Amino acid sequence: MTNRRCNFAIASILTIGAIYGTTAQAATCEYLVNSEWNTGFTATIKIKNDGNSAINGWQVGWEYTDGSRMTNSWNANVTGTNPYTATNLGWNGNISVGQSAEFGFQGTKGSTGANAQIPTVTGSVCGGGGTPTNHAPVAAAQATPTTGNAPLAVSFSASGSTDADGDALTYSWSFGDGTTGAGVTAAHTYSAAGDYTAVVTVSDGSLTDTASVNIAVTTETGNTPPNAVISSDVRGGKAPVVVAFDASGSSDADNDPLTYSWVFGDGSTGTGPTPSHLFSDPGSYVVTVTVSDGQDSDQASTTITVTDGSSGAARVDNPFRDAVWYVNPEWSAKAAAEPGGASIADINTAVWMDRIAAIEGTSTAMGLRDHLNEALVQGANMFMFVVYDLPNRDCNALASNGELLIAEGGMARYKAEYIDPIAEIVSDPAYQNIRIVAIIEIDSLPNLVTNLDVPACQEANGDDGYREGITYALNALAPIDNVYAYVDAAHSGWLGWDSNFGPAVDLIAGVVTGTDEGWSSIAGFITNTANYTPTVEAYLTNPNLNVGGQPVRSSNFYEWNSYFDEKSYAQEFRNKMIAKGAPSTIGMLIDTGRNGWGGTGRPGSVSSSSDLNTYVNDSRIDRRYHRGNWCNQSGGIGYKPWADPYPGVDAFVWVKPPGESDGVADPDFEQDPDDPAKQHDPMCNPASNNTDNPNVGTGALADAPHAGRWFSKGFQVLLENAYPPLDQPAGPPAQ
Ligand code: BGC
């Protein structure tokens, strides 16, 4: 089937709909026009289970009376030629109570310029039987401020709470210090210091839900504690090594005289602002200074790595080559539990250190050390993890906003509480035979190239910003011989234009060459992390080919960008870095976890059209509405991880673990308790349009949870659209 899903000159985007059914039915079947233009339209049929038992398999039908015809569809088996009958696919036949399934299609209009018709959706699932079901409300709680000195006056609001039935809601509050309140908003003053959890219970008269918010109340002592700062002349070296420490940059707002006490991590201690210390034996030492003003104190730490020049796995050019790749048991179990997922459950995926707490792990999630220990158990000697916690993280979007902010001193915390502990763990000699691949800060430096109109990115472009964080991370990891750092290089659909490509190479090369070890601090760069851009656009290989008198790259879809795929982009990125002075040993990685683009919409040959946009739309395997659509797309599993797939490319890797969401779909989301900063980005809303191009939809899948959470439906779509087919073993790419 040819692909004509999108990218036409869309006259307007309409979201008019007709709901056929009453609340007594098993499901409401809704026909929505997503977009329309003079001669055609795209539409969605949504089947929402409003009954009180699960739907197992569905079939619906519809018929146009104005000459309109459907031309192609996705996410359902559609048969017939007006009337049409659609039945579920394997993965979307079961609709649990309150959930919905949907499928989409494109069609031509009966007469040019007419409004897209909205036909009645029929089918036994859309009617008959059942009793109205009451749905529980969904509670949401917010508070301002959430920290401060006692007495602390706090305003609470539960106005984000929702009820699917539109029932009137009542609210009762328990403020966590024994007092209670009522109402959608409430005010309470905490008189004593302490950590409190305020809980709101939202009721619709018969069912309830709760939400909570934490409040930290502190005591004002009158004395301002000092601020400890630590640095060292070197971060380590070969044993024996003398390291000079300096805490003289520490300060005290009250100008109290300060005293310094040091713990060097090898059993010895010291005093004074600038001691030197001899480390005789190899190891990883956490050095801590405690700075006191006589009343209060503050601490700062750094990690010193001392190697014994002869030990450790020999550093190699390509850590993926001839390596035993680690399998993350946590991801593997989730994949294996999905129908069809067992076929890929033994594949390496990256472990994301996406917050400080991820390093240590929790009772339900493995920490960094747990993974490395498990790698030893597995006999694996290649472990890949992602460094992803910069202050002002994800500055141009909302889905993966992080725990640290530059304005709140996030850079000091990033260094001391995030990078230092990571460096300490990965430098443990116990892991010296594991090639530890560190993927450095996805999306960060590229945002400084293209998104400086966004205030959070502007801030990240300055002091205590992304450059400083990445420099610190590379400096901390570079001395560790078995760590291989790959810095993010976005993807072709973001930086491929000449006007972005050159500045991006300048910026990223500048950061790398500014590190202590310069080019030696990295093994290379990675493209397409967590994105969907194809590895190769098999039928569009020449961006300058003329079709209808215009170059292919000038089509609506490519918008004059010469790089259509990651192979061409990654290889050119490396060439440009080598031209900047990088050694030819640097290698590229391509994240191929979700850029397969198989399934029924994949073209089988190049188009013969002489109309440029038809030619491109019918030939391209990338079926997104727009190359900027990044959230929960209907992509497919791509090439399985493989070393040396192309010259200059070290490996295909799966950095974004397939099945993990890119961001929450629902604008009325509940906070993620682990990552409360994560928000809803409109690019994750299937009903929204691309934020940069309002003429095209986001293409995001519905019902997705917060970024990083397991998204079963998304995983099923990836399996369904896999390319190469999943039964094909890992191996070198066909081209
Ligand atoms: C999320 C992370 C998550 C990662 C991998 C990112 O988008 O922000 O929390 O670990 O994806 O799924």
Boltz pocket constraint, residues with backbone or C-beta under 6 A from the ligand:
constraints:
  - pocket:
      binder: B
      contacts: [[A, 352], [A, 354], [A, 399], [A, 400], [A, 530], [A, 655], [A, 656], [A, 657], [A, 660], [A, 661], [A, 662], [A, 707], [A, 708], [A, 709]]
      max_distance: 6.0
